[in-house]
Amino acid sequence: MNYKITTLVENCVYGRKLQAEHGLSLYIETAEHKLLFDTGASDLFISNARLLHIDLREVDYLILSHGHSDHTGGLRHFLELNTIATVVCKRSIFLPKFKDDRENGIKHTETFDLSRFRFIDQRTELLPGVVLFPSIKIEDKEDTHFERFFVQQDDGNKIPDTFEDELAVALVSDESFSVLSACSHRGITNILRTIRNAFSGLPCELLLGGFHIHNAEEQKYHVISDYLQRYMPRQIGVCHCTGVDKYAFFCKDFGDRIFYNHTGRVI
């Protein structure tokens, strides 16, 4: 399928008047539909979209990757701006989340009209060629990023967060597929492996997202890079929680197949 991806918000920015924040929001255009993947940490994605001449009132679907505030902080603002879009996510996204003792989950949930939400728990072809993966099997435990994160269950108890609410997106054609992930808490290699298994025989055109290895030990990087050495997408766009420190590692090891997906970048 043909698609166009514009990064509305990311940690870094290159472009006049656009602004960055610690968060992520991607605007996806296909031949017939407009989608949003996450909303960043605030309403900044809306002002950046206006500067980029993108009308978010025309978005058909908002896909939420997981419940952290740097990906859902703009949700309330989006729902006020756009009155037609369906929000697609896992139901567990609403559970209170914490990083250590700091609350880090979705805010203002009491204001949401839940009739606008579609909750999924199985692989879902949302639109022709747009497939959501809400179940990421962890085959390599070394490539997980759960440290210091907790989730509060319905009974009030806090337990370590294994990000059961996380989902990834595949854009699929007859010739190839592309993978979009936001933070990859359950591991970008586990996500890529899951999607590869679903589309066996197709090459990966693009792997795009945050890998959650900023400030991580170098071993975490090598778990990912070793896997990618064996199975290399044509292009890899890193951003957000990957960290510019690890982006430098990727550039050294993978050369011009790597790019940094900053605020305002169009793919």
C-alpha positions in Angstrom: 0.0 0.0 0.0 1.0 3.6 -0.5 1.3 5.7 2.6 2.6 9.0 3.9 3.8 9.4 7.5 4.3 12.8 9.1 5.8 13.1 12.5 3.8 15.7 14.4 5.6 15.5 17.7 8.9 13.9 18.7 11.7 14.8 21.2 13.7 16.6 18.6 12.8 19.2 15.9 14.4 20.6 12.8 12.2 23.2 11.1 11.1 26.8 11.6 8.2 27.4 14.1 7.6 23.7 14.8 8.2 22.6 18.4 9.3 19.4 20.1 8.4 17.7 23.4 9.1 14.4 25.1 6.4 12.4 23.3 5.3 11.0 20.0 2.5 11.5 17.5 2.5 10.2 13.9 0.0 11.2 11.2 -0.6 8.5 8.6 -2.3 9.0 5.2 -3.3 6.2 3.0 -5.1 6.4 -0.3 -8.5 6.6 1.4 -8.0 7.3 5.1 -6.3 9.5 7.6 -5.0 8.0 10.9 -3.2 9.3 14.0 -0.9 7.1 16.0 -0.6 8.6 19.5 -1.1 12.2 20.6 2.2 13.2 22.3 2.2 14.7 25.8 0.1 17.8 25.3 -1.8 19.7 22.5 1.5 20.5 20.8 0.7 18.0 18.0 -2.3 20.1 17.0 -0.4 23.3 16.6 2.4 21.5 14.7 -0.2 19.9 12.4 -1.6 23.4 11.6 1.8 24.6 10.7 2.2 21.6 8.4 -1.2 22.3 6.8 -2.7 19.1 8.2 -6.4 19.2 9.3 -6.8 16.7 12.2 -10.6 17.1 12.1 -10.4 14.8 9.1 -8.7 11.9 11.0 -10.8 8.7 10.8 -9.0 6.7 13.5 -6.8 7.5 16.4 -4.7 4.5 17.5 -3.2 4.5 20.9 0.0 2.5 21.4 -0.1 2.3 25.3 -1.2 4.3 28.3 1.7 6.5 29.1 1.1 10.2 29.3 3.8 11.1 26.7 1.6 9.3 24.2 -1.9 10.1 25.4 -1.4 13.5 26.9 -3.1 15.1 23.9 -6.1 12.7 23.8 -8.5 15.1 25.5 -7.6 17.9 23.1 -7.9 15.6 20.1 -11.4 14.5 21.1 -12.5 18.1 21.5 -11.1 19.0 18.1 -12.2 15.9 16.1 -15.8 14.8 16.6 -15.8 11.8 14.2 -12.7 9.7 14.8 -12.9 6.3 16.5 -10.2 5.7 19.1 -8.7 2.2 18.9 -6.7 0.7 21.8 -6.7 -2.1 24.4 -9.1 -1.7 27.3 -6.2 -2.1 29.8 -4.8 1.3 28.6 -7.0 3.0 31.3 -5.3 1.3 34.3 -3.3 3.8 36.4 0.4 3.7 35.5 3.4 4.8 37.4 7.1 5.3 37.0 8.4 4.7 40.4 6.0 6.8 42.5 5.2 9.3 39.8 1.8 8.9 38.1 2.4 8.4 34.4 -0.9 7.2 32.9 -3.9 8.7 31.0 -5.4 11.8 32.6 -9.0 13.2 32.4 -10.5 9.7 31.7 -13.7 10.8 33.3 -14.3 13.3 30.5 -14.1 10.7 27.7 -17.1 9.5 25.7 -16.4 5.7 25.7 -18.8 5.2 22.8 -16.0 6.6 20.6 -13.6 3.9 21.7 -13.1 0.5 20.0 -11.3 -1.9 22.3 -9.4 -4.8 20.7 -7.5 -7.7 22.1 -6.8 -9.7 18.9 -5.0 -9.0 15.6 -7.3 -6.6 13.8 -7.3 -5.4 10.2 -8.6 -1.9 11.0 -8.6 -0.9 7.3 -7.3 -2.7 4.2 -3.6 -2.9 4.7 -3.6 -1.4 8.2 -3.3 -4.2 10.7 -3.0 -3.8 14.5 -1.1 -6.2 16.7 -2.3 -6.0 20.4 -0.7 -9.2 21.5 3.1 -9.1 21.4 4.6 -12.4 22.4 7.9 -12.0 24.4 10.4 -14.5 22.9 13.5 -12.6 23.9 13.2 -11.4 27.5 16.4 -9.4 27.2 14.6 -7.0 24.8 12.0 -5.8 27.3 11.8 -2.4 29.0 9.8 -2.8 32.2 12.2 -1.4 34.8 10.7 1.1 37.3 7.3 0.9 35.7 4.2 -0.1 37.6 0.5 -0.5 36.9 -2.4 -0.4 39.4 -4.9 -3.2 39.1 -8.7 -2.9 39.7 -8.2 -4.1 43.3 -5.9 -1.2 44.0 -2.6 -3.2 44.1 0.4 -2.0 42.2 2.3 -4.6 40.3 5.3 -4.4 37.8 4.0 -3.2 34.4 4.6 -5.7 31.6 2.7 -3.4 29.2 -0.2 -5.7 28.3 -1.8 -2.6 26.8 0.9 -2.1 24.2 0.1 -2.5 20.5 1.9 -2.0 17.2 0.8 -1.2 13.7 1.7 -2.9 10.4 1.1 -1.2 7.0 0.9 -4.1 4.5 0.9 -4.5 0.8 1.3 -7.5 -1.5 5.1 -6.8 -1.8 6.1 -5.8 1.8 5.1 -4.5 5.2 6.1 -1.6 7.4 6.1 -1.6 11.2 5.2 1.3 13.5 5.9 1.1 17.2 5.8 3.8 19.8 7.9 2.8 22.8 8.4 -1.0 22.3 8.3 -1.7 26.0 7.7 -5.4 25.1 10.8 -5.2 22.8 11.1 -4.1 19.2 12.6 -7.5 18.2 9.6 -9.2 19.8 7.3 -6.8 17.9 9.1 -7.3 14.6 9.2 -11.1 15.1 5.4 -11.2 15.8 4.6 -9.2 12.6 7.1 -11.2 10.5 5.4 -14.4 11.6 2.0 -13.0 10.5 3.3 -12.0 7.0 5.8 -14.8 6.4 7.8 -14.3 3.2 7.2 -10.6 2.9 10.2 -8.3 3.4 10.1 -5.4 5.9 10.2 -2.0 4.1 10.3 0.2 7.1 10.7 -0.2 10.9 9.8 3.1 12.6 9.5 4.0 16.3 11.0 4.3 19.7 13.0 1.3 21.0 13.2 2.5 24.7 17.0 2.1 25.0 17.9 5.7 25.8 20.5 5.5 28.7 20.2 1.7 28.7 23.2 -0.5 29.1 25.0 -1.2 25.9 23.9 -4.8 26.0 20.3 -3.7 25.5 21.4 -2.1 22.2 23.3 -5.2 21.1 20.2 -7.4 21.6 18.4 -5.3 19.1 21.3 -4.7 16.7 22.3 -8.4 16.6 18.7 -9.3 15.6 18.6 -6.6 12.9 21.9 -7.8 11.5 20.1 -11.1 10.8 16.9 -9.5 9.6 17.4 -6.0 8.3 14.5 -3.8 7.1 15.2 -1.7 4.1 15.0 1.4 6.3 14.9 2.0 10.1 13.7 5.3 11.5 14.5 5.7 15.2 13.1 8.3 17.5 11.7 9.3 20.9 12.8 6.8 23.6 15.5 5.3 21.4 17.7 8.2 22.4 20.2 10.1 20.3 23.0 8.3 22.1 21.8 4.9 20.7 21.0 6.6 17.3 24.7 7.2 17.0 25.4 3.5 17.6 22.9 2.6 14.9 24.5 5.0 12.4 27.9 3.4 13.1 26.6 -0.1 12.6 24.0 0.3 9.9 25.0 3.4 7.9 22.5 5.0 5.6 19.8 2.5 6.3 19.2 4.5 9.6 17.5 7.9 9.9 16.3 9.9 12.9 12.6 10.5 12.7 12.3 14.0 14.1 9.3 16.3 14.5 8.2 17.5 11.0 9.8 14.6 9.1 7.7 13.2 6.2 8.2 9.7 5.0 
